[in-house]
Amino acid sequence: MGNKNEIQKTNRNIQTLSKSDFSKNYSPKNVMKYSGKIKTLNDAIKTESSSIAKFKSIYGSEFIEAWVTIWLLYINDMLNLRRPMTEDQIELCSVQIVDEYKLLKITDLALLTKRIINGEYGEFYESLSIAKVMTFFRDYTEERLKTCAENSLREHQNEKQNLNGYNVSKNVERWYKGKSELSK
């Protein structure tokens, strides 16, 4: 992850992109082309990128819903199904994704798309529906939240271990009673 200045710089760069440049730079084809480093959920979480919510705050709901529609069209095309989602289904699904999964970052979208295309969410039986897509997003988000919680717990445990067994409350008590090396 980048530091605060890098994040602010990235956000300023996004804000200066025209809608046309944004659509080109963040098109599924372009993002997937450069998503080789995103192989795991931790990669998606830790790689610096902006969320759907951030994009929505800069470009507005309608534009970001259209952008998510392009991602769903990409998935629909890549799966080459006999009964793909209709345009109306894709548009409705896009609205739901922007409303319900705005915490997801572009790196999450890339990994989720890879997983869907690679069949990691099971057999499609030659069709795709809003229910299936929303289940993919729900499952991915639940897994992401679980991974974030595990990472947070692991970081907390590492912080505790980095104190090298230094128990602050016991050492304060020893110092107060005059038994600490520091009190001499």
C-alpha positions as CSV (number, residue, x, y, z in Angstrom):
1,M,0.0,0.0,0.0
2,G,1.1,3.5,-0.7
3,N,1.6,6.2,1.8
4,K,-0.9,9.0,2.3
5,N,0.7,11.3,-0.2
6,E,0.7,8.6,-2.9
7,I,-3.0,7.9,-2.3
8,Q,-3.8,11.6,-2.5
9,K,-1.8,11.8,-5.8
10,T,-3.6,8.8,-7.2
11,N,-7.0,10.3,-6.2
12,R,-6.0,13.7,-7.9
13,N,-5.0,11.8,-11.1
14,I,-8.4,10.0,-11.2
15,Q,-10.2,13.3,-10.7
16,T,-8.3,14.9,-13.6
17,L,-9.2,12.1,-16.0
18,S,-12.0,12.9,-18.4
19,K,-14.9,10.4,-18.6
20,S,-13.5,9.3,-22.0
21,D,-10.0,8.7,-20.6
22,F,-11.4,7.0,-17.5
23,S,-13.5,4.7,-19.7
24,K,-10.4,3.8,-21.7
25,N,-8.0,3.4,-18.8
26,Y,-10.4,1.4,-16.7
27,S,-12.0,-0.6,-19.4
28,P,-12.2,-4.4,-18.6
29,K,-9.9,-5.2,-21.5
30,N,-7.3,-2.7,-20.3
31,V,-7.5,-3.6,-16.6
32,M,-7.4,-7.3,-17.3
33,K,-4.4,-6.9,-19.5
34,Y,-2.4,-5.4,-16.6
35,S,-3.9,-7.5,-13.8
36,G,-1.3,-10.3,-13.9
37,K,0.0,-9.4,-10.4
38,I,-3.4,-9.8,-8.9
39,K,-3.6,-13.5,-8.2
40,T,-5.0,-13.7,-4.7
41,L,-7.4,-11.8,-2.5
42,N,-4.6,-10.3,-0.5
43,D,-3.1,-9.0,-3.8
44,A,-6.4,-7.3,-4.6
45,I,-6.7,-5.9,-1.1
46,K,-3.2,-4.6,-0.8
47,T,-2.7,-3.2,-4.3
48,E,-3.4,0.5,-4.4
49,S,-6.5,1.3,-6.3
50,S,-9.8,3.2,-5.9
51,S,-13.2,1.9,-5.0
52,I,-16.4,2.0,-6.9
53,A,-17.6,4.5,-4.3
54,K,-14.6,6.8,-5.0
55,F,-15.3,6.6,-8.8
56,K,-19.0,7.3,-8.1
57,S,-18.2,10.4,-6.0
58,I,-16.1,11.8,-8.9
59,Y,-18.1,10.8,-12.0
60,G,-21.6,10.2,-10.7
61,S,-23.9,7.2,-10.4
62,E,-25.1,7.0,-14.0
63,F,-21.6,7.1,-15.4
64,I,-20.3,4.4,-13.0
65,E,-23.3,2.2,-13.6
66,A,-22.6,2.4,-17.3
67,W,-18.9,1.6,-16.6
68,V,-20.0,-1.5,-14.5
69,T,-22.3,-2.4,-17.4
70,I,-19.3,-2.5,-19.6
71,W,-17.6,-5.0,-17.2
72,L,-20.7,-7.2,-17.2
73,L,-20.8,-7.1,-21.0
74,Y,-17.2,-8.2,-21.0
75,I,-17.9,-11.1,-18.6
76,N,-21.0,-12.0,-20.7
77,D,-18.9,-12.0,-23.9
78,M,-16.0,-13.9,-22.4
79,L,-18.2,-16.7,-21.1
80,N,-19.7,-17.3,-24.6
81,L,-22.9,-18.7,-23.2
82,R,-26.0,-19.9,-25.1
83,R,-28.2,-17.8,-22.9
84,P,-26.2,-14.7,-21.8
85,M,-27.8,-11.9,-19.7
86,T,-30.0,-9.5,-21.7
87,E,-29.2,-5.8,-21.9
88,D,-32.0,-5.0,-19.4
89,Q,-30.6,-7.6,-16.9
90,I,-27.1,-6.2,-17.2
91,E,-28.3,-2.6,-16.6
92,L,-30.3,-3.7,-13.5
93,C,-27.4,-5.8,-12.3
94,S,-25.1,-2.8,-12.7
95,V,-27.3,-0.6,-10.6
96,Q,-27.4,-3.2,-7.9
97,I,-23.6,-3.7,-7.9
98,V,-22.9,0.0,-7.6
99,D,-25.5,0.3,-4.8
100,E,-24.5,-2.8,-2.8
101,Y,-20.8,-3.4,-3.5
102,K,-19.3,0.1,-3.7
103,L,-16.5,-0.9,-1.2
104,L,-14.9,-3.0,-3.9
105,K,-11.9,-1.6,-5.6
106,I,-10.9,-1.9,-9.3
107,T,-8.4,-4.7,-8.2
108,D,-11.3,-6.6,-6.6
109,L,-13.3,-6.2,-9.8
110,A,-10.3,-7.6,-11.8
111,L,-9.8,-10.6,-9.5
112,L,-13.6,-11.3,-9.4
113,T,-13.8,-11.1,-13.2
114,K,-10.9,-13.5,-13.5
115,R,-12.5,-15.9,-11.1
116,I,-15.9,-15.8,-12.9
117,I,-14.3,-16.3,-16.3
118,N,-12.1,-19.2,-15.0
119,G,-15.2,-20.9,-13.6
120,E,-14.2,-20.7,-9.9
121,Y,-17.8,-20.1,-8.9
122,G,-19.1,-23.2,-10.5
123,E,-20.8,-24.3,-13.6
124,F,-22.9,-21.8,-15.5
125,Y,-25.0,-24.4,-17.3
126,E,-24.8,-22.2,-20.5
127,S,-26.6,-19.3,-18.9
128,L,-25.9,-16.2,-16.7
129,S,-28.5,-14.3,-14.6
130,I,-28.7,-11.4,-12.2
131,A,-29.0,-13.9,-9.3
132,K,-25.8,-15.7,-10.4
133,V,-23.8,-12.5,-10.8
134,M,-25.0,-11.1,-7.5
135,T,-24.1,-14.4,-5.8
136,F,-20.6,-14.1,-7.2
137,F,-20.3,-10.6,-5.8
138,R,-21.8,-11.6,-2.5
139,D,-19.5,-14.6,-2.1
140,Y,-16.4,-12.6,-3.1
141,T,-17.3,-9.7,-0.7
142,E,-17.8,-12.1,2.2
143,E,-14.5,-13.8,1.4
144,R,-12.9,-10.4,1.2
145,L,-14.3,-9.2,4.5
146,K,-13.2,-12.4,6.2
147,T,-9.7,-12.0,4.7
148,C,-9.5,-8.4,5.9
149,A,-10.5,-9.5,9.4
150,E,-7.9,-12.2,9.4
151,N,-5.2,-9.8,8.2
152,S,-6.2,-7.3,10.8
153,L,-6.0,-10.0,13.5
154,R,-2.6,-11.2,12.2
155,E,-1.3,-7.7,12.2
156,H,-2.5,-7.2,15.8
157,Q,-0.8,-10.4,16.9
158,N,2.4,-9.4,15.1
159,E,2.3,-6.0,16.9
160,K,1.9,-7.8,20.2
161,Q,4.8,-10.1,19.4
162,N,7.0,-7.1,18.3
163,L,6.7,-5.8,21.9
164,N,9.1,-8.7,22.7
165,G,7.0,-9.8,25.6
166,Y,7.0,-6.3,27.1
167,N,3.8,-6.2,29.1
168,V,3.2,-2.5,29.7
169,S,0.8,-2.9,32.6
170,K,3.0,-5.3,34.6
171,N,6.1,-3.1,34.0
172,V,4.2,0.0,35.1
173,E,3.2,-2.0,38.3
174,R,6.8,-3.1,38.9
175,W,8.0,0.5,38.3
176,Y,5.4,1.8,40.7
177,K,6.5,-0.7,43.4
178,G,10.1,0.1,42.8
179,K,11.0,-3.4,41.4
180,S,11.7,-2.3,37.8
181,E,15.2,-1.9,36.3
182,L,14.1,1.5,35.1
183,S,13.2,2.7,38.6
184,K,16.7,2.3,39.9
